[in-house]
């Protein structure tokens, strides 16, 4: 979870038995966007964000052939917490991490 993600999403996903790591918990909350995406990749984790700047970073990596584990994006004002919870749970339980390799997925699906 990027540091722009509401705590309610993290709590809700954990209540649904989804393994979640926040940037704060990892000590990565002050990293620049590119470094945060690299950290998530190193950990083998898809990064959920509500930050438009991370979309730019992921797009640049796609364009240049850079590797990342995946980004899931939900616009802060257009996608509510409940929608994020339902759709992130669906992705986590029905998909596989490699499904998002080098991809950006937008919520709502």
VENDADA-V552182 format. One line per field, one symbol per residue. phi: phi as a letter, one per 40 degrees, with the letter a starting at -180 (. if undefined). psi: psi as a letter, one per 40 degrees, with the letter a starting at -180 (. if undefined). A space follows every 50 residues. Layout:
phi = ???
psi = ???
This chain:
phi = .cccccccccccccccgccbbcdcccgbcbccdccccccccdcgbcbcab bdccccccccccccgccachbbbbcdcbbcdccdcccccdcccbbbdccb dgbbbbccc
psi = hieehidddddddddefhhhhidddeeeeeiiddddddddddefiihhie hddddddddddddeeihieihhhhhdeehidddddddddddddeaidede hfihhhii.
